[in-house]
């Protein structure tokens, strides 16, 4: 399909870890999120089963419409994948911009490909800690254990760590506009970026020094050692501050908040939305993406203003809970959802008019997509506790909503290609961006293989990961969830063996409690799901010498 000038702007809001169950419940939605409720009633709601249960794992599917373990796995994000759907918008003449508080966009994963403007609300020190803990230290350990050569290790560190340092320096050159209370974080990031320039020189001239630092310096303090061979004296001050913050957590936990570690702050969504509204061009169509973390990290303290806003929402939530709308969810989760709903309402209202020739005129056509990247476990909700990362393949981790509203949805209905807003439709993460491209009239790119909701979604959705840490497709155990409209199967690859760990009948057991994998009457279902897994992921299975999907 070809886009036309009559189509207006497209906005994609990713509310990290937004759960399907709350948004799909009309009573809860109306009470906690009236803006979401209006958008669903006027637009469409589609069930999404994510291709993975954590942000890093799933974003390659959302952006590049490929599986998390494709192209060498999610460690490199979409750097080595053919295309991002954002590039399709940009190539079609849209001004593309991103505003986000999700650290994954600061990592060297290529997620900012296609965006002309990136406003990143990151803590560089926190991102460095993540890189050292989840990638570099693992690679060094593999070298020490004889699993890779020194040359291979140096190549990996120079490539991955160097890409991160360069990306931080680039992002520091376009800092977001921050209010007074947050300006110190910009200054800290600027200091870290300055040190990163020296670290890049050291990485090229003497990589053995970098490897020694990875082995000897705690990840939490690594940002202090950039451009140096060891920690400066000021690290003792940071250590003391960290100790005091850790002790204060007990006090804040009584109030319901979780205080972040020193240097690991997370920006409130209010700042991200405000930045996204600024400086929109009047002469070009816009694709604007916002990715915020407020619902994901709903307990996290994000400053006094954010805490006061939650406090103002508390009386309303208390009345709702007395009326029976508690549902066992943590109160701070509901407050974060209520707060996010207000943010989205304000944001959409501000975009309803565009500046043209100095005057505010009614928007010619705005299409809004709101989705989560994955679901979320909530204490007290559901039949099981929090699962370790490899096993976040249950319904609460994978199901997330896709809300579609605006001109694109209206045009789809008129053209005879409406979206199926029923529980019978399953769209995976790749299908989310495919659906948006379809609404924009930009579907059909040969490098993107997602199946849009307009096409009926998928019969089978596969979610996958390689567990904690770095994704090694040769050595790591691989975890799969094979999901249809009626069943869900958990399977694991260990060495050269594929085994079924659990099978659930979603019609009789929607919460995935009773395992029927050993039931003789379910044998044909096991086999059909194994066949589906082999058909979709045969390349990865064959690489592990699993050549047939025999049960």
RAMOHU-V71286 format. One line per field, one symbol per residue. ss: DSSP state (~ for helix, > for strand, _ for the rest). psi: psi as a letter, one per 20 degrees, with the letter a starting at -180 (. if undefined). burial: # if it has 16 or more other ideal C-beta (glycine too) atoms within 10 Angstrom, else .. Layout:
ss = ???
psi = ???
burial = ???
This chain:
ss = ________>>>>>>>____~~~~~_~~~~~~~_~~~~~~~~~_>>>>>>_____~~~~~~~~~~_____~~~_~~~________~~~~~~~___>>>>>>__~~~___________>>>>___~~~~~~~~~~~~~~~~~~~~~_____~~~~~~~~~~~~~~~~~~~~~~~_______~~~~~~~~~~~~~~~~~~~~~~~~~~_~~~~~~~~~~__~~~~~~~_________~~~~~~~~~~~~~~~~~~~~___>__________~~~~~~~~~________>>>>>>>_______>___~~~~~~~~~~~~~~~~~~~________~~~~~~~~~~~~~~~~~~~~~_>>>>__>>>>___>>>>>>_________________~~~___~~~~>>>>>>>>~~~~~~~~____________>>~~~~~~~~~~~_____________~~~_____>>>>>____________>>>>>>___>>>>>>>>__>>>>>>>>>______________~~~~~~~~~~~~~~~~~~~~~~~~________
psi = qpqqiipbqppoooopkpqhgghiohggghghmhgggghghicqppppoqirjrgghhhhgggilrqhjrkirihjcjhjqgqqhhhggghjjqppqppqjphhihqlijijpiphppopnqohhhgggggggifghghghhghjjiqrhggggggghggghhgghhggghhimqqpqrgijhhhggghhgghghhghhgghhhhmhhgggghhhhpphhjhhhjpjriaprhihhghggggghgghihgghhhiiqpprrpjkqpqqhghggghhhqkpqiiqqpopppoqjhhgmiippkrggghhghhhiggghgghhhjjkgjiqphhggghggghggggggghhhiipqppkiqpqppioppppprrhrbppppiprirapqqghjmjrghhhpqqoppqaghgghhghijmqqokriipppahhhghhgghghikkrjpiipjqoqhhjjaqhpppqqrkaqbqooighqqppqpopaiirpppqpopdkppqphqpqohghmhjmgopjhjphijghgghhhgggghhhkhggghhjkniqlq.
burial = ..#...#################....##.###.######..#############################.#######.#.########.#.######################.################.####.##.##....#....##.##..######.###.##..##.#...#..#..##..##.##..##.##...#..##.##..#.########....#...#..##..#..#...........#.##################...#....##############.####..#..##..#...#..#....#.#.##.##############.##..#..#..........##############..##......#####################.##......###...###################.#..#.######.##.########.#####..#.########.#######....#.#.####......#..###....#..##.#######.##..##..#.#..#..
